[in-house]
Amino acid sequence: RRSRRRKSVAISYEPGQGDGAEPQRARWEPRDWREQLERIREMRRSRDAPVDEMGVQKCYDSSAPPQVMRYQVLLALMLSSQTKDQVTSAAMLRLRQRGLTVDTVLQMDDETLGQIIYPVGFWRNKVKYIKQTTAILKQKYGGDIPSTVEELVQLPGVGPKMAHLAMHIAWDSVAGIAVDTHVHRISNRLKWVKKETKHPEETRVALEEWLPRDLWKEINWLLVGFGQQTCLPVNPRCSQCLNQDICPAAKRL
C-alpha cells in the first residue's frame, strides 16, 4: 500500500519573492571599470592602431559574395594567430590577388600556398590547417563557414578567439567576447577579473560573468588597439595613459 505522506518539494523563489527568500546579492563588478572604459574609448578615438588599419575586418573583399567574404574572414583569422596585423594584411592581399575562394585554395598545392602566406607565424602549420579546414567547408558546409562557435572551434586551426571574431565579423552575431593576448593582459592589469587568469579562455569566461552584453562586441576592438599603442606587453606607456590614476598596474611617477 502506498504511503499517503506527500514528499516535500523544494521550492525556489525568484529574488525578493516568497517568505524568507534571501535578498539578491549584488553582482561583482571591478572597481572604476566604467570610468576606465570611457577613458580607453577616448584614447582610441582616433582609430589609428594597426588593428584599425590592417585588422581582419579590413582584410576581406567587401564586394565579394557573402559566402566568399565569410571564408576570407575565417582565413584572415587563421593567419592572424601569433602574427602582426601588418603581416596578416599583406598575406591576405597576396591571396586575394590569386582569387581567394574555397575552390582556388583547394586547387593550390601546399608549396604555393606556403610561399604566398610566408612569413606569417607558424606558416607551415597554417598551410596544413587551411587546407584541412577548407576541405571540410567544401564537403560539410557547401563552401560556407559554420554559423556557431561550437562548430567553428571544431575546424582545424580555429580557436575560441577566432570563432568569436568570426561570429562578429562574418555573421554580425555576438556569441561571446573575443579574447586575445591584448584583452587577456589588459583585463588582468585593470583587475577586470575577480582573480588573476592564466589563459585567454579563462579571461573570456570571467569577463562574460559581469560585463554587460551590449559591450561584448566593442571590447575586443577597444582593448586590442589600446594594447598595441599604449598598454604594451613590455614597458607600457603609463605616463601617456588617461587611466594612470585609476589603474591598479600603473607605474606612477
Secondary structure, DSSP 8 states (H G I E B T S, - for coil): --------------TT-STT----------TTHHHHHHHHHHHTTT--SHHHHHSGGGTS-TTS-HHHHHHHHHHHHHHHTTS-HHHHHHHHHHHHHT--SHHHHHHS-HHHHHHHHTTSTTHHHHHHHHHHHHHHHHHHSTTS--SSHHHHTTSTT--HHHHHHHHHHHH----S----HHHHHHHHHTT-SSS--SSHHHHHHHHHTTS-GGGHHHHHHHHHHHHHHTS-SSS--GGG-TTGGG-TT----
